[in-house]
Amino acid sequence: MSETSWWENLPEKALNKQDIDNLLPHRGDMSFLSRVFQIDEDHVIGEVSLSDESFWAPGHFPVQPTTEKTVFPIGPIFPGVLMVESAAQLGIVFWRLRQGIEESGKRTMLFKEIEKASFKREARPNDRILIKCTLDKSSLRLMKCSFEGVVFKGEDEVHPCFECKITGLSVS
């Protein structure tokens, strides 16, 4: 009997982009999550859907015509730092869901610490990143979570792409 991976069999019910926007201060190019799935009290999964129109950090591995002198013909690539930012946004949504809007409504969560960030695979246009957030510690002022991301290259090709631990500090 094979073990099911955490990204398989996601629940039907998910927070959509509008629900997420009601929980996050991020807007425009800096709003990365497209859906959030509540798994249980200690886990949520977020989705980042990348397209040609997504924010690609202009100048970060730009698309260049292939010539003999092309040094980096691989772009665009979704920057690893934006994978970590996407994880942090998922952490804020999770914190708000756990604390309740009334408790957390006048506060926002900021980075306090990022630990053990490592990157294993790039993400490109038309890829989809799923991020699992596992709660390590939570209070009204502090939240620490472990994150694991996988990138979907098409429908069936899945690769680990990053992991990190993030501690957030809420401020009013």
KOLVEXZA-580053 format. One record per residue: x, y, z of N, C-alpha, C in turn. Coordinates in pm, whole numbers, padded with zeros to 5 digits, always signed. Layout:
BEGIN
XYZXYZXYZ;...
END
This chain:
BEGIN
+00084-00117+00000+00000+00000+00000+00089+00124+00000;+00069+00215-00094+00155+00332-00102+00098+00446-00018;+00188+00525+00036+00149+00639+00118+00112+00756+00028;+00004+00826+00064-00040+00941-00014+00045+01062+00023;+00088+01137-00076+00164+01260-00053+00070+01371-00006;+00122+01467+00067+00037+01572+00126-00033+01655+00020;+00019+01662-00101-00042+01746-00204-00151+01672-00283;-00172+01547-00253-00276+01470-00321-00406+01478-00243;-00516+01466-00311-00649+01461-00248-00679+01584-00163;-00652+01702-00216-00684+01825-00144-00834+01839-00130;-00881+01900-00021-01026+01917-00005-01084+02006-00114;-01210+01984-00146-01278+02065-00248-01287+02211-00205;-01319+02232-00078-01341+02367-00027-01208+02439-00006;-01201+02560-00058-01079+02639-00046-01116+02787-00037;-01029+02863+00025-01043+03008+00018-01000+03052-00121;-01078+03139-00184-01041+03189-00317-00964+03320-00303;-00927+03379-00415-00846+03501-00415-00912+03613-00336;-01042+03631-00351-01112+03738-00278-01110+03712-00127;-01131+03587-00086-01122+03553+00057-00983+03582+00111;-00882+03546+00034-00743+03568+00075-00715+03718+00086;-00763+03796-00012-00742+03941-00008-00806+04005+00116;-00912+03944+00167-00975+03995+00290-00891+03966+00414;-00795+03875+00402-00711+03836+00516-00570+03892+00510;-00528+03937+00391-00390+03984+00373-00386+04132+00335;-00282+04203+00378-00265+04342+00333-00201+04353+00194;-00144+04245+00142-00071+04247+00015-00165+04268-00102;-00123+04348-00198-00205+04378-00316-00117+04377-00441;-00183+04372-00554-00113+04383-00683-00010+04275-00701;+00106+04315-00752+00213+04220-00784+00264+04144-00662;+00242+04195-00541+00295+04130-00422+00194+04038-00355;+00081+04012-00416-00018+03918-00365-00004+03787-00443;+00051+03683-00381+00090+03563-00454-00006+03446-00444;-00079+03432-00336-00163+03313-00316-00288+03319-00401;-00322+03209-00466-00446+03203-00545-00555+03123-00474;-00517+03024-00392-00614+02948-00312-00546+02900-00184;-00629+02879-00080-00579+02824+00046-00677+02715+00091;-00621+02598+00123-00699+02483+00170-00673+02465+00319;-00779+02464+00400-00765+02434+00543-00761+02283+00557;-00656+02232+00612-00643+02088+00627-00688+02046+00766;-00631+02104+00868-00672+02078+01006-00619+02192+01092;-00627+02178+01223-00586+02287+01314-00440+02324+01302;-00358+02231+01256-00214+02253+01253-00154+02263+01113;-00237+02255+01008-00186+02256+00871-00278+02332+00776;-00219+02406+00685-00292+02460+00570-00202+02442+00448;-00264+02445+00332-00190+02437+00207-00233+02554+00120;-00135+02624+00065-00162+02737-00024-00114+02706-00164;-00177+02772-00260-00142+02753-00400-00099+02885-00461;+00010+02881-00536+00058+02994-00615+00054+02948-00760;-00032+03010-00840-00043+02974-00982+00034+03077-01063;+00135+03033-01133+00221+03123-01209+00179+03125-01356;+00181+03243-01413+00149+03258-01555+00248+03356-01616;+00236+03380-01745+00321+03479-01810+00298+03618-01752;+00178+03642-01697+00144+03773-01641+00185+03788-01495;+00233+03681-01431+00274+03688-01292+00392+03784-01275;+00416+03824-01152+00528+03912-01120+00658+03833-01134;+00743+03873-01223+00866+03800-01250+00992+03878-01212;+00981+03976-01124+01098+04051-01080+01184+04091-01199;+01143+04197-01269+01215+04239-01390+01366+04242-01368;+01439+04182-01460+01584+04177-01450+01634+04049-01384;+01547+03971-01320+01587+03845-01256+01578+03734-01359;+01690+03700-01418+01697+03601-01526+01597+03634-01637;+01612+03752-01700+01518+03789-01806+01533+03698-01928;+01426+03688-02004+01432+03612-02129+01524+03687-02223;+01619+03617-02281+01714+03678-02374+01714+03596-02502;+01729+03662-02614+01740+03585-02739+01863+03495-02731;+01850+03373-02778+01962+03280-02775+02060+03315-02885;+02181+03347-02844+02290+03375-02937+02415+03310-02881;+02523+03319-02955+02649+03264-02905+02693+03335-02777;+02653+03460-02758+02698+03538-02643+02596+03540-02528;+02483+03468-02543+02385+03464-02435+02446+03394-02315;+02449+03465-02203+02510+03409-02083+02408+03329-02002;+02287+03382-01984+02184+03318-01903+02053+03306-01982;+02041+03208-02070+01921+03198-02153+01806+03122-02088;+01793+03125-01954+01698+03036-01889+01572+03103-01836;+01563+03235-01832+01453+03303-01766+01320+03287-01836;+01210+03333-01774+01207+03385-01637+01194+03273-01533;+01243+03303-01413+01235+03212-01299+01172+03289-01183;+01078+03226-01114+01017+03286-00995+01122+03285-00885;+01162+03402-00835+01273+03408-00738+01244+03330-00610;+01346+03264-00558+01333+03191-00432+01284+03278-00318;+01329+03404-00316+01285+03494-00210+01133+03517-00217;+01076+03509-00339+00931+03524-00352+00858+03395-00315;+00927+03280-00325+00870+03156-00271+00856+03169-00120;+00961+03223-00056+00957+03243+00089+00850+03347+00124;+00838+03453+00047+00732+03553+00069+00594+03489+00056;+00576+03402-00043+00449+03332-00060+00417+03246+00063;+00520+03179+00115+00503+03099+00237+00462+03189+00354;+00527+03304+00366+00494+03397+00475+00349+03445+00463;+00304+03473+00341+00165+03514+00322+00070+03402+00365;+00105+03278+00333+00023+03165+00378+00021+03158+00530;+00136+03185+00591+00143+03187+00737+00052+03293+00798;+00044+03410+00735-00045+03516+00785-00190+03473+00774;-00228+03414+00660-00366+03366+00644-00396+03263+00753;-00305+03170+00775-00323+03067+00878-00338+03129+01016;-00252+03225+01048-00257+03294+01177-00392+03363+01195;-00440+03432+01093-00570+03499+01103-00684+03397+01120;-00678+03286+01049-00780+03183+01064-00778+03125+01205;-00660+03104+01260-00648+03047+01396-00688+03146+01504;-00647+03272+01490-00674+03372+01594-00815+03430+01583;-00871+03425+01465-01001+03489+01442-00981+03632+01398;-01066+03678+01311-01053+03813+01256-01066+03919+01365;-01155+03899+01460-01173+03998+01567-01044+04017+01647;-00978+03907+01681-00854+03913+01758-00738+03970+01677;-00727+03927+01553-00611+03964+01472-00635+04084+01381;-00759+04129+01372-00798+04230+01274-00719+04360+01274;-00680+04410+01389-00606+04536+01395-00455+04514+01397;-00414+04391+01377-00273+04357+01380-00232+04299+01246;-00105+04304+01216-00053+04234+01100+00074+04161+01142;+00107+04059+01068+00223+03976+01098+00338+04018+01007;+00454+04039+01065+00575+04075+00990+00681+03968+01013;+00779+03962+00922+00891+03869+00940+00964+03901+01070;+00992+03800+01149+01082+03812+01263+01210+03735+01232;+01192+03616+01172+01308+03532+01145+01276+03433+01033;+01374+03407+00948+01365+03305+00845+01483+03210+00870;+01452+03081+00883+01555+02983+00913+01554+02871+00809;+01669+02814+00788+01685+02691+00711+01616+02696+00575;+01622+02810+00508+01565+02819+00374+01656+02745+00277;+01597+02654+00201+01674+02584+00098+01585+02567-00024;+01650+02565-00140+01578+02561-00267+01627+02442-00347;+01531+02371-00407+01563+02247-00475+01525+02246-00622;+01431+02331-00661+01383+02332-00800+01325+02468-00832;+01342+02512-00956+01290+02642-00998+01142+02632-01034;+01076+02747-01038+00938+02757-01086+00937+02859-01199;+00859+02829-01302+00853+02910-01424+00708+02939-01460;+00686+03020-01565+00548+03045-01608+00473+02914-01635;+00347+02913-01596+00254+02800-01611+00281+02686-01514;+00375+02704-01421+00393+02608-01312+00297+02646-01200;+00277+02552-01110+00193+02574-00993+00272+02530-00872;+00277+02614-00769+00347+02580-00645+00242+02555-00537;+00253+02441-00469+00172+02416-00349+00265+02423-00230;+00220+02493-00126+00301+02515-00006+00225+02460+00113;+00290+02372+00187+00231+02318+00310+00288+02395+00428;+00199+02446+00512+00236+02518+00633+00200+02432+00753;+00299+02401+00835+00277+02322+00956+00307+02411+01077;+00211+02422+01165+00225+02508+01283+00323+02448+01382;+00420+02529+01424+00512+02489+01530+00475+02557+01662;+00434+02685+01654+00400+02762+01775+00314+02881+01735;+00213+02914+01816+00126+03027+01781+00070+03096+01905;+00064+03229+01897-00003+03312+01996-00050+03437+01922;-00112+03529+01992-00156+03653+01927-00036+03733+01876;+00079+03726+01944+00195+03807+01907+00299+03734+01823;+00297+03601+01821+00405+03526+01758+00350+03402+01689;+00408+03370+01574+00372+03246+01507+00497+03190+01440;+00522+03062+01462+00635+02995+01399+00581+02875+01324;+00620+02865+01196+00571+02757+01111+00685+02700+01027;+00668+02575+00989+00756+02509+00893+00684+02503+00760;+00756+02527+00652+00696+02530+00518+00771+02434+00426;+00694+02372+00339+00749+02283+00238+00674+02311+00109;+00748+02338+00001+00685+02368-00127+00719+02266-00233;+00619+02237-00316+00642+02152-00433+00595+02228-00556;+00661+02202-00668+00624+02268-00793+00569+02163-00889;+00456+02196-00948+00393+02111-01049+00434+02162-01186;+00499+02077-01262+00537+02108-01400+00439+02029-01487;+00329+02092-01525+00222+02019-01592+00134+01953-01488;+00057+01854-01529-00038+01789-01439+00023+01685-01347;+00119+01608-01398+00167+01491-01323+00310+01500-01272;+00387+01594-01319+00528+01604-01278+00538+01696-01157;+00575+01640-01041+00582+01713-00915+00723+01701-00859;+00779+01816-00815+00914+01817-00759+00917+01902-00632;+00990+01858-00529+01014+01949-00416+01085+02073-00467;+01044+02192-00420+01112+02313-00470+01175+02397-00360;+01117+02400-00239+01182+02476-00132+01128+02431+00003;+01200+02473+00107+01153+02455+00244+01216+02563+00330;+01148+02596+00440+01200+02697+00532+01118+02694+00660;+01169+02765+00759+01095+02792+00883+01085+02943+00893;+00967+02991+00926+00945+03136+00939+00881+03164+01073;+00936+03263+01142+00874+03316+01263+00823+03454+01230;+00697+03478+01262+00637+03609+01241+00604+03673+01373;+00610+03804+01376+00577+03884+01495+00464+03977+01458;+00355+03974+01533+00242+04061+01499+00262+04198+01563;+00222+04299+01487+00232+04438+01533+00099+04506+01506;+00074+04614+01581-00050+04689+01556-00018+04828+01510;
END
